[in-house]
Amino acid sequence: MKVLITGSNGLLGQKLVDAYRKIEGSQLIATAKGIDRYPDKTGYIFESLDITNQTEVNAIIEKHKPTVVINTAAMTNVDACETDHSGCDALNIDAVKYLALACNAIGAHFIHISTDFIFDGTHGPLDENEKANPLSYYGNSKLIGEKTVIENANSWAILRTVLVYGVVSDMSRSNIVLWAKNNLEQNKNINVVDDQFRTPTLAEDLAQGCMLAADKKATGIYHISGKNFLSVFDLVYRVADFWKLDKSLIHIASSEGIKQPAKRPPITGFRIDKAVKELGYKPHSFEEGLAIVNQQLNNSLTNNSITQ
């Protein structure tokens, strides 16, 4: 199998590079806008690619003729999408069409990553048949992106996910787990909402879901997330418990009190029965995920001390 990944510098992208470069017999083409930030350049090919440029998309996909294209690239800053509509549309809608059409031209299977933010959050956890009703510009762009895949790609799967966390090699990206851990370690007070509920997803688990869908050339929509349904406040409490940090620094806040530009769906989280049954998806528990994050952080510290 020859796999091309977009957004290879991101959290999910790097986890896919981690995994695919170790699989004997597979060929990996990692693409991202700008330079390659993955530390070990062996075991894959890197191409700089701006997916909002249709000419570049066509040229790179025609050059490598992958069996599967996994699109992990997106504008995911929910608040930035509220103000930069054109940038959001270019990455989350237009680029998706370019990739879908380029896949059609060479007969490649297209796997596209979507989000729980296409839902309005009145209840959860949610299965794949739940009616979408986004509250934010970001959520709406991702919903249109899904429709773009369905209308344009000949062979496709859409994998929706929720609140992804994990560690990237250069520590350039943060997420809810690292944010909570880092602030509490610095003895900073943090305000955390208790009225939003999710099924947080370990990045390695999402990568596993992508690879299973690629192996099986799965078609349709799948919910890929963690299996623990938690409030964001409970999530942060568990982070504090795991690393034995001061929970008195964690203060309850409401979504209204936080005053973010974009509305968040209060309750999402996913039912993952379909992915478990059809793909063989097996996510870690949240505590198991934290243990994996902890090991990676320790390995990173060890490697840094050796090279200094």
C-alpha positions as CSV (number, residue, x, y, z in Angstrom):
1,M,0.0,0.0,0.0
2,K,1.2,3.5,-0.8
3,V,-0.3,6.1,1.5
4,L,-0.1,9.9,1.2
5,I,-0.8,12.0,4.3
6,T,-1.7,15.7,4.3
7,G,-0.9,17.8,7.4
8,S,2.0,15.6,8.4
9,N,3.4,18.2,10.8
10,G,0.3,18.1,12.9
11,L,-0.5,15.9,15.9
12,L,-2.4,13.2,13.9
13,G,-0.1,13.6,10.9
14,Q,3.0,12.8,13.0
15,K,1.4,9.8,14.7
16,L,0.6,8.4,11.2
17,V,4.2,9.0,10.1
18,D,5.3,7.2,13.4
19,A,3.2,4.2,12.5
20,Y,3.4,3.9,8.7
21,R,7.2,4.2,8.6
22,K,7.5,1.1,10.7
23,I,5.3,-1.1,8.5
24,E,7.4,-3.2,6.2
25,G,6.1,-3.1,2.6
26,S,4.2,0.1,2.9
27,Q,5.2,3.3,1.2
28,L,4.5,6.7,2.9
29,I,4.4,10.1,1.3
30,A,4.1,12.8,4.1
31,T,3.1,16.2,3.0
32,A,2.7,19.5,4.8
33,K,2.9,23.2,4.0
34,G,6.5,24.4,4.6
35,I,9.3,22.3,5.9
36,D,9.2,18.7,7.4
37,R,9.1,18.9,11.2
38,Y,9.3,15.2,11.8
39,P,12.6,14.5,13.6
40,D,13.8,11.3,11.9
41,K,13.6,11.7,8.1
42,T,14.0,8.0,7.3
43,G,11.4,5.6,6.1
44,Y,9.2,7.9,4.1
45,I,9.2,10.6,1.4
46,F,8.3,14.2,2.3
47,E,6.8,16.7,-0.1
48,S,6.0,20.3,0.7
49,L,2.3,20.8,-0.3
50,D,-0.2,23.6,0.0
51,I,-3.5,21.8,-0.4
52,T,-5.3,25.1,-1.1
53,N,-3.4,25.2,-4.4
54,Q,-5.2,22.8,-6.8
55,T,-2.2,22.7,-9.2
56,E,0.1,21.6,-6.5
57,V,-2.4,19.0,-5.3
58,N,-2.8,17.5,-8.7
59,A,0.9,17.4,-9.4
60,I,1.9,15.7,-6.1
61,I,-0.9,13.1,-6.3
62,E,-0.2,12.4,-9.9
63,K,3.5,12.1,-9.2
64,H,3.2,9.5,-6.4
65,K,-0.1,7.8,-7.3
66,P,-0.9,6.7,-3.8
67,T,-3.4,3.9,-3.0
68,V,-4.9,6.0,-0.2
69,V,-4.9,9.7,0.7
70,I,-5.5,10.6,4.4
71,N,-6.4,14.3,4.8
72,T,-5.5,15.3,8.3
73,A,-4.9,19.0,7.3
74,A,-7.5,21.6,8.3
75,M,-8.0,25.0,9.9
76,T,-8.9,23.8,13.4
77,N,-8.6,27.0,15.5
78,V,-12.3,27.4,16.2
79,D,-12.1,31.0,17.2
80,A,-9.9,32.1,14.3
81,C,-12.4,30.5,11.9
82,E,-15.0,33.0,13.2
83,T,-13.0,35.9,11.8
84,D,-11.0,34.4,8.9
85,H,-13.8,33.0,6.8
86,S,-11.8,32.9,3.6
87,G,-8.9,31.0,5.2
88,C,-11.2,28.6,6.9
89,D,-13.1,27.9,3.6
90,A,-9.9,27.5,1.6
91,L,-8.6,24.7,3.9
92,N,-11.8,23.1,5.1
93,I,-13.8,23.1,1.9
94,D,-12.0,24.1,-1.3
95,A,-8.9,21.9,-0.5
96,V,-11.1,19.0,0.2
97,K,-12.6,19.2,-3.2
98,Y,-9.2,19.4,-4.9
99,L,-8.0,16.3,-3.0
100,A,-11.2,14.4,-3.8
101,L,-10.9,15.1,-7.5
102,A,-7.2,14.3,-7.6
103,C,-7.9,11.0,-5.9
104,N,-10.6,10.2,-8.5
105,A,-8.1,10.8,-11.3
106,I,-5.8,8.0,-10.1
107,G,-8.4,5.8,-8.4
108,A,-7.2,6.5,-4.9
109,H,-9.3,5.9,-1.8
110,F,-9.9,9.2,0.1
111,I,-10.0,9.3,3.9
112,H,-11.1,12.7,5.4
113,I,-11.0,13.7,9.1
114,S,-14.0,15.6,10.5
115,T,-15.2,16.7,13.9
116,D,-17.9,16.6,16.6
117,F,-18.3,20.3,16.1
118,I,-20.7,19.7,13.3
119,F,-23.3,19.0,16.0
120,D,-25.2,21.4,18.2
121,G,-24.5,19.6,21.5
122,T,-28.0,19.2,22.9
123,H,-27.2,15.6,23.9
124,G,-24.6,12.9,23.6
125,P,-22.8,10.6,23.1
126,L,-23.7,10.5,19.4
127,D,-23.7,7.9,16.6
128,E,-23.1,8.4,12.9
129,N,-26.8,8.9,12.1
130,E,-27.2,12.0,14.3
131,K,-28.4,15.1,12.5
132,A,-25.8,17.8,12.1
133,N,-26.5,21.3,13.2
134,P,-23.2,23.3,13.7
135,L,-23.0,26.3,16.1
136,S,-19.8,27.8,14.7
137,Y,-18.3,28.9,11.4
138,Y,-15.6,26.1,11.9
139,G,-18.3,23.5,12.5
140,N,-20.2,24.6,9.4
141,S,-17.1,24.5,7.3
142,K,-16.3,21.0,8.4
143,L,-19.9,19.9,7.6
144,I,-19.7,21.4,4.1
145,G,-16.3,19.6,3.8
146,E,-18.1,16.3,4.6
147,K,-20.7,17.1,1.9
148,T,-17.9,18.0,-0.5
149,V,-16.3,14.5,0.0
150,I,-19.6,12.7,-0.5
151,E,-20.5,14.7,-3.6
152,N,-17.1,14.6,-5.3
153,A,-15.0,11.5,-4.2
154,N,-15.6,8.2,-5.9
155,S,-14.1,6.1,-3.0
156,W,-14.2,7.7,0.4
157,A,-14.5,7.4,4.2
158,I,-15.1,10.2,6.7
159,L,-13.7,9.8,10.2
160,R,-15.2,12.2,12.8
161,T,-13.3,12.6,16.0
162,V,-13.4,14.5,19.3
163,L,-10.9,16.5,21.4
164,V,-7.7,14.9,20.3
165,Y,-4.7,14.9,22.7
166,G,-1.2,13.7,22.6
167,V,2.5,14.6,22.2
168,V,4.3,15.7,19.0
169,S,8.0,15.4,18.6
170,D,8.8,19.2,18.6
171,M,6.2,20.0,21.3
172,S,4.9,22.8,18.9
173,R,1.2,22.0,19.5
174,S,-0.7,22.0,22.7
175,N,-4.0,20.4,23.6
176,I,-6.3,20.2,26.7
177,V,-4.2,17.5,28.5
178,L,-0.8,19.3,28.0
179,W,-2.4,22.7,28.8
180,A,-3.8,21.5,32.1
181,K,-0.7,19.6,33.1
182,N,1.7,22.5,32.3
183,N,-0.4,25.1,34.1
184,L,-0.9,23.0,37.2
185,E,2.8,22.1,37.3
186,Q,3.5,25.9,37.4
187,N,1.0,26.3,40.2
188,K,-1.3,28.4,38.1
189,N,-5.0,28.7,38.8
190,I,-7.1,27.5,35.9
191,N,-10.8,28.0,35.0
192,V,-12.3,24.9,33.4
193,V,-15.8,24.5,32.1
194,D,-18.1,21.8,33.7
195,D,-20.9,22.1,31.2
196,Q,-19.1,20.6,28.1
197,F,-18.9,16.9,27.7
198,R,-16.7,14.9,25.3
199,T,-15.0,11.6,24.6
200,P,-11.4,12.7,24.5
201,T,-9.3,10.9,21.8
202,L,-5.7,9.8,22.1
203,A,-3.9,10.8,18.9
204,E,-2.5,7.2,18.5
205,D,-6.0,5.9,18.6
206,L,-7.2,8.2,15.9
207,A,-4.2,7.2,13.8
208,Q,-5.2,3.6,14.4
209,G,-8.7,4.3,13.1
210,C,-7.3,6.0,10.0
211,M,-5.0,3.0,9.3
212,L,-7.8,0.5,9.8
213,A,-10.0,2.4,7.4
214,A,-7.2,2.6,4.9
215,D,-6.4,-1.1,5.2
216,K,-10.0,-2.1,4.6
217,K,-10.8,0.7,2.2
218,A,-13.8,1.3,4.4
219,T,-16.6,3.4,2.9
220,G,-18.9,5.7,4.8
221,I,-18.9,7.7,8.0
222,Y,-17.2,6.5,11.2
223,H,-17.0,7.9,14.7
224,I,-13.5,7.5,16.0
225,S,-12.9,8.7,19.6
226,G,-12.0,7.6,23.1
227,K,-14.4,5.5,25.0
228,N,-14.7,7.6,28.2
229,F,-17.5,10.2,28.3
230,L,-16.3,13.0,30.5
231,S,-17.0,16.6,31.3
232,V,-14.0,18.8,30.5
233,F,-13.8,19.6,34.2
234,D,-13.6,15.9,35.0
235,L,-11.0,15.4,32.3
236,V,-8.8,18.0,33.9
237,Y,-9.4,16.6,37.3
238,R,-8.2,13.2,36.0
239,V,-5.1,14.9,34.6
240,A,-4.3,16.3,38.0
241,D,-4.9,13.0,39.7
242,F,-2.6,11.1,37.2
243,W,0.3,13.5,37.7
244,K,-0.4,14.1,41.4
245,L,-1.0,17.9,40.9
246,D,-2.8,20.3,43.1
247,K,-6.6,20.0,42.3
248,S,-7.4,23.1,44.4
249,L,-6.0,25.2,41.5
250,I,-8.8,24.0,39.2
251,H,-11.9,26.2,39.3
252,I,-15.3,25.5,37.8
253,A,-16.4,27.9,35.1
254,S,-19.3,28.0,32.7
255,S,-19.1,28.2,28.9
256,E,-20.9,31.6,29.2
257,G,-18.3,32.8,31.6
258,I,-15.3,31.9,29.4
259,K,-16.5,34.3,26.6
260,Q,-15.0,32.6,23.5
261,P,-15.7,34.1,20.1
262,A,-17.1,30.8,18.7
263,K,-19.8,28.8,20.3
264,R,-18.9,25.2,21.4
265,P,-21.4,22.4,21.4
266,P,-22.1,21.6,25.1
267,I,-22.5,17.9,24.9
268,T,-21.0,15.7,22.2
269,G,-18.9,12.6,22.6
270,F,-19.3,9.6,20.3
271,R,-20.7,6.1,20.2
272,I,-18.0,4.1,18.5
273,D,-19.8,0.8,18.1
274,K,-19.7,0.9,14.3
275,A,-15.9,1.5,14.2
276,V,-15.3,-1.3,16.7
277,K,-17.5,-3.7,14.8
278,E,-16.6,-2.9,11.2
279,L,-13.0,-1.7,11.5
280,G,-11.8,-3.6,14.6
281,Y,-11.1,-0.2,16.3
282,K,-9.8,-0.6,19.9
283,P,-9.2,2.7,21.7
284,H,-7.4,3.1,25.0
285,S,-9.1,4.3,28.2
286,F,-8.4,7.9,29.2
287,E,-6.0,6.8,32.0
288,E,-4.2,4.5,29.6
289,G,-3.9,7.4,27.2
290,L,-2.4,9.6,29.9
291,A,0.2,6.8,30.7
292,I,1.2,6.8,27.0
293,V,1.5,10.6,27.0
294,N,3.6,10.4,30.2
295,Q,6.0,7.8,28.7
296,Q,6.5,10.0,25.6
297,L,7.2,13.1,27.6
298,N,9.7,11.1,29.7
299,N,11.4,9.8,26.5
300,S,11.5,13.3,25.1
301,L,13.3,14.6,28.3
302,T,15.7,11.7,28.1
303,N,16.5,12.3,24.5
304,N,17.0,16.0,25.0
305,S,19.4,15.4,27.9
306,I,21.4,13.0,25.8
307,T,21.8,15.4,22.9
308,Q,22.7,18.4,25.1
